[in-house]
Amino acid sequence: MNVPEGWIEGRVEDLLYGLEAGVSVNGDDRPKSSAEKAVLKVSAVSYGYFDETACKVISNGELDRARIHPKAGQIIISRSNTEELVGASTYINKNYDDLFLPDKLWQTVPKPESDMKWLSYVLASNHARYTLSNLATGTSGSMKNITKSELLTLKLLIPPAKEQKKIARILSTWDRAIEVTEKLLKNSQQQKIALMQQLLTGKKRLPGFNGEWEDVPIKSMGKIVSGGTPDTNIDEYWDGDVLWMTPTDVTALKHRHINNTKRKITQLGIKNSSATLMPKGSLLVCTRATIGLMSISTTEITTNQGFKNVVPNNQYDVGFLYYLFNFFKNKFVSYACGSTFLELSKKDFEKLRFLCPPVDEQRKIASVFSAADKEIEILEQKLGCLRQEKKALMQQLLTGKRRVKVDEDELPQKEAARA
């Protein structure tokens, strides 16, 4: 391990007097009132996040046994969890006098010069997470455990106290930017849902539209085509130039349009199977297993038999139908049946009915949701970039490959993020 100048090679125990644990108490798994006391669940702690609502209300007669509160400026660590979350930790920003720790959560007892915010970033780093996950043991396939000794003897590079604090302050600016973007994203998603509830039910009309809505079955919206699968044992049917879509392709989609698939078939494969070439702008609806997932084709495409595909006529806009069917996805599921997996028959698919406005209003409604999706997509991309940038910065700052200045006055936020 390369030790930067002024740093020391140490262990977690060099920063702490120890770890304190709570006790297991009986409780009711329900939301707590402001006057009640509760014990945290293991799910309250994940990497960098603390969910104070993940708790059980402590039963009468058990309160005297509860003893450790989450305290401001400390780290809570999960000693028992799934393989992915064992050793997960989070920094606590305030005191929680109405909450208690269970026996499966530890809380740090730091030495005076140790900065727990900095240590929380170290414990959330890829190296620490990987090491603790590999050290975890357990007979259960789902739950793993780490010991106090394994956590306390975890090796790490320790900078001077002032540098710890400066590193923590810099990374905190990224946390705040991520938190703000997460809130903006959540608000945009909630606003879209609210719009769908109003515009797709006719409760709210867009300005300039007053035509009557009609209750129509899917079979009246256009041509309905089932998919098919060519013989997988005949090479001449495969590796062609025609997209062939399966439920796996649609589950991997992040957006409503599909322009590529994992497999392609040949014209011969189409000719000698029940697969049908669908035109650009078709609505491809999964009706087997993952019922209700769908996409809009941006090119000619075929699907397997797990789909019922809609080629809209000139009275129906494919974008509107996409949002309409997505909003009422449960209607598709409710008509499905099957023992091994659920499937919606073509007959039942075609007779499902929906309220639809005239096509001009459909197009306008679809454009509103498309704009909302674009805003959500931009925020998702921004959030992804912030998380990646923070991850890269952690790797640099927590290993000393990039040093911070601690003798100068506090830098402006943008300069601090680049320090």
N, C-alpha and C positions, 0 to 999 in steps of 0.2 A: 504494500500500500504506500503510494507516494504521499509523503507528509508535507504540506505547504509550510513555508516559513512562518513561525509564530504559532502554528497549530500543534496539537499533540494527537497521537494515536491512542485512543482510549476505548472505553466501553460505556454503555448506558448507565451502569452503576456508579460511574465517576461523577455523574450529574445529579444523582438522587440519594436521599437517605433511605428510600425504599419504595414499596408499592403497598397501598392499602386496598383491601377488598371489602365488598359488602357482604351481606348474608342473604340466603334464599328465604323469602317469606311468602306466605299465601296471599293471593290477591284475586280480585275480580277483573277479568279482561274486558274493560269498558272504559270509555272516556272519563277522565276525572273532573270533578268540579273544582272550583277555586279553593274551597274549604277542605278538600281531601288531600291525603298523602298517598304517594304511589311509589312503586318500585320499578325501575327501568327494566325493559326487556333487552336482550342481547342485540336485537335489531335496531336499538336506539343509536348504535355506533357503527358507522361505516367510514371509509377513508375520507377524512376531512369534513364529515357531516355529522351533526348531532340532532336527532329527532326526539325532542322532549315529549312528544305525544305517544311515543312507543313505550307504554308503561301499563302496569296493572295497579288498580286501586287496592291498597293494603287492607286486608280484612281486619275486622274487630278482634282485638286481643293479640294481634301480630305486630302492632306498631312499636312496641317496646323493644323488639328484636332488631328493627332496622336502625342503622347507626351512621352510615357514611353518605353525606350529601355531595353532589357534584359541586366543585368549588371553582370560582373564577381564577384563571391563570394556570389551571392544571390540565393534564391530559388524561382522558379516559381510554383504556385499552381493553379490547375484547380478548380474553384468554381462551375462550371456547366458542367456536363458530364453524361455519362451513370452511372448506379448504380455501376458498377465495377470500374469505373475510376474517379468518383467524389471525389475530394480531392487529386487526384494524384499530385505528385510533382517531381521536378527534380532540381538538383544543376547546376548552370550555371558557366562554367569554364572560359569564356571570354566575353568581351563586344561585343554586336551586334548592331553597330550603324546604320545598314541599316534595322533593324527589329523593330517592335513595338508590344506592348501587346494589345490585344483586351479587352473588358470589362469583359470577362469571365475568364480572367487569372489575378491572383494577383502576386505581387512580394514583397518579404520581405524587410523591412527597419530595419536592425538589430541594436541592442545596441552594443557599442564598445567591450565588453567582450564576446559577444556571437559568437560561432563558427557555421556558417551556414552549413558547411559540416556535422558536427555532427548532427545538427537538421534535415538535409535532410534524414539521416538514421533513425532518430526517426520517422519522418513522413511517411517513407516507411515501417515501421515495421508492422507486422500483427495486433498488438493491435490498432495502430493509424488508419490503413486502415479500420479495422472492425468498429471502433467507428465512424469515419467520414461517412462511408457508411450508418450506421444506423441512423445518425443524418440528413442525406440528405432527402429533401422533394421535391415534385413536382407533378403537375397534369398529366404531360406526363408520359407515360409508359416507355419511353426510356431515357428521360433526367431528372436528379435530380440536386438539388442545395444545397449548404451549405452557411451559412451566415458567415460574418467576426467574429461575436461574438462566433459562434460555434467553429471556428478554433482557435481563440485567447484564448478561455477558455479551450481548450483541456488540460487535466492534463498530466503531465509527470514528471519523476525524472530528476533533473538537477545536474550534477556533476560540480566541479570547472572548470574554463576555461581551465586550462592546461590539465585536464583529458579529457575534450571534444575534444581538438585538438588531443590528443594521440589516443583516440578511433577512431576518424575520419581517422587518418593516417593508423591505422591498417586495418580498413575495406576497405580503398582505395587500399591496396595491393591486396585484394581479388578481388576488382573491376577490377584492371588491369589484373590479371590472367584470369578472366572471359572474359574480352574484347579481350585479345590475343587469347584465345581458340575459341571465337566466330568468329574471323577473320580467324583462321586456318580452322574452320569448313566451313565457307562460301567459302573460296578458294577451299577446297576439293570438295564441291558441284558444284562449277562453273567449275572446271577442269573435273569432271565427265560429266557434260552436254556438254562441248566442245569435249570430247572424243566420246560421243554418236553421236554428230553431224557429226563427221568424220568417225568413224568406222562402224556405222550402215547405212551409205549411200554409203560406198565404196569409199569416197573421199580420205581416207587414208587407206593403207593396212598394216597389220602387217608383219614384216620381215619373209620371207620364204613362203609366200602365193601369188599365182598368178592365181588361178583357176577362171573360169568365174562365175559371179553372175547370178542367174536366177530370173525372175519375176514369182512368183508362187502364186496361190490362197491358202487360209488357208486349204481348203478341201484336198489339195495334201500333206499337212504336216503331216497328221495322221488321226486317227479316231476322229470324232466330235460327242460329246454326250451331249444332253440337260439334265438338272436336273429335279427333280420332288419332290412332297411333299406327304408323306403318310397321310391318314385321321387322323386329329388331335383329333378326338373324340374317337379313338380306342386306349385304353391304351397299348394293346399288341404290338403296332407298335413303341412305344417310350421307352426311358430310356434303350436302348440296349447298344451294344458295338461298333456300327459303327458310325463314325463321320458323321455329317450332317451339311453342311455349308450353311449359308445364307449371303446376302450382309452385314449384321451387323458384321458378323465374319471377313470379309475381310477388312472392314473399320477400324476395331480395330487393324489390324496388323501393327507392326512397321517394320517388315522385310518381305522378299519375301516368306519365307516358312511358311506353316501352319501345326501345329501338334496337334491342339485341337480346339474344337468348343463348343458353348454354349449348343447345344442339340445333342443327339445321338439317332439313331433309331435301330430297331432290324432287323434281317434277314427277319422276316415275313413282316415287314414294307416295305422292299425293294421289296419283292416278290409281294406284293399287291399294288404297286404304280408304277409310271413311273420313280422313282429314280433308278439310275444305280450305281453300285459299281465301282469306278474309281481306277486304280492301283496307287501305289506310283510313283511319278514323272510325274503326270498329271498336265497340266496347266489349272487352273480354272479361267475363265474369266467372270466377271460380265457383263451381257448384258441388265440389267433392272435398271432404275433409276440411280444408281451410275455406269454408263457405263465406262468400261475400267479398273476398279480396278481388280487386279488379284493376284494370289498366286500360288506357286508350292506345291503340296501335298508331305508330307514326309512319309505318310502311306496311306493305303486304305481309301477312303473317298467317300461320296455321297454329292450332292448339291441339292438345290431347283431349281425351274424352272427359277430363275433369272440368271442362268449361262449357258454358252456354254463352254464345256470342251474339251480340246485337248489332246489326247494321241499320242504323236509324234511317227512317224515311225523312222527307223534307219538312215534316211537321215537328220533328224532335231534334234537339241539339245534343250531340254526344257529350259535351262538357257538362251540361245541365244534368243529363242522366247519370253521369259519373258521380256528381255530388249528391244527387237525389238518392241513388241506390246506396251510396256509402252511409248517408245519414240514417236510412232505414234498413241497415244491414241485418238487424235482428229479425226482420220480416222474412228474409231468405232462410235464415237458420230455423225459424219456427215451422217452416213447411218441409224441412229436410227430414229424412228418416234413414235408418240403417243400424245394424248391430256392430259390425267391425268398424265402420266409419260412416259419418253422416253424408248423405248425398241428396241433392235436390233434382228431381226428374225434370225433363224438358216440359212435360205437361203441366206440372205444378209451377215451374218457372214462368211459363207463358201466361198463366192466369193470375199471377200476382198483379195487384192493382195499385196505382199511385195517382195522386192529384197533380196535374200538370197545367201550367199556364200556356198561353199562346207562345209560339216559337220565338218571337222577338223578345218577349220577357224572359224566356228561358236563357237566351244568349246573354242578356244583360246580367241576369243573376249569376250565370257561370263566370262572367268577367269579373264580378265582384269577388267571388271566391278565389279566382285565379290570382287576383291582385293580393288577396290575403295570404295565399300560399307562397307567393313570391316574397312577401315581407317575412314570413316565417322561415323560408329557405335562407334568406340573407342573414337573419339572426342566428340560425343554426350554424351557418358557415363561420360567422364571426365568433360564436361560442367555441366551435371546434378549433379555430386558429388560436384563440386566447389560451385554451387548455394546452395545446401543443407548445405554444411559446413559453407558458409557465413551466411545463415539464422540462423543456430544454434549459431554461434559466435555472431551475432547481439543480439539474445535473451539473451545471457550471459553478453555481454558488456554493452548493453543499459539499463539493469536493475540493474547493479552493482553486479550481482551474481559472476562475474569474474572481478577482478580489474586489472588495468594496472599500471605500474610503470612510474611515470612522472618526477622523480628527476634524472634519469640516462640519459646518452647520448643516442642518437637514436640507437635502436637495429638493427642488420642486419634484412633483410626482413623476412627470415624464422623464426627468433626468435620473431619478432614483431607479426607475424601471430599467434604465440603460446602464446603471453603474456597474 
